[in-house]
């Protein structure tokens, strides 16, 4: 299960979406900041809920979480 990018981060798709959302604009207006904040919150909460569900459904997922600590950025978070 920890081959390729999944050996470094647990949620590469969500990390890519966060990267595009955060660095995709040249200027930040109030409406873009609100959009960004809501989307970051939704992604983070969704990942936490998904991990909780996977821990319940897959007996090996907690071991994978221990092996691959980073959720979004390798060696950081």
Secondary structure, 3 states (H helix, E strand, C coil): CCCHHHHCCCCHHHHHHHHHHHHCCCCCCHHHHHHHHHHHHHHHHHHHHHHHHHHHHCCCHHHHHHHCCCCCCCCCC
